[in-house]
Amino acid sequence: MILAHLYPEYLNIYADRGNLAVLTGRARRRGIDVDVREIGLGDATPADADLFYIGGGQDREQALIAPDLASRGPLLAEAVAAGAVVLAVCGGYQLLGRYYRDRTGTEQHGAGVFPLHTVAGDVRLIGDVLIECELDPGERWAVAGFENHAGRTILETGAIPLGRVVAGLGNDGQSGLEGCRLGNAIGTYLHGPLLPRNPQVADWLLARAVEHRTGERPVFAPLPDELEREAHAVSSARARSRGGRR
Ligand code: GLN
């Protein structure tokens, strides 16, 4: 399985690298070999990657990579249409949309994979978050994480949110929606990192990445996720104590 990690030097705040450790760790515990390719400015995009990962970053770092990422837009959109998996967190999520207008008012062009745009507000949206999402019909999951963003993301026509906000602020602090989903591509504001406290999301991503490579979707045997469940419980309780929209 090929995992392409976009801009690890620039987009890696709030321990987002931890998501990679979970993906590679859970894959290897199922006997799946993961070839991690670090993709920096000007590097070729591995068109045959099964999973693309991009983390979060401050406005300054986003501005440094935005033109390079935008140039990969058509290829990434094609890969997603062909079933490739994407996990994009916060700043990376914003730049997979059409644009991010940052706090200076500068419009950073995005890759245009997700039908959305983002505009920075004056007050940052910070704290623990709990969302309800349904990645597979009929399977509802409570997904917990931490948000810290100035951006308010507006989903455009045809966009599907990743989930509904149960506690916290989400895309814009108003709509009650969080993230965006397009096929096997997921964008979210949930840091933390996300995957250590939501192992079912990690397994969902991995199964589809394996399916992209082999044509068959594996059914993984459950792993003993006691620590993960505990982390989820703590994070969910903190989010619930925070309450909802402003
Ligand atoms: N710089 C962006 C914002 O403030 C993204 C922040 C992040 O990745 N945590 O909204």
Residues whose N, C-alpha, C, O or C-beta is under 5 A from the ligand:
A	BS01	LIG	G56 G57 Q58 D59 V89 C90 G91 N148 H149 A150 G151
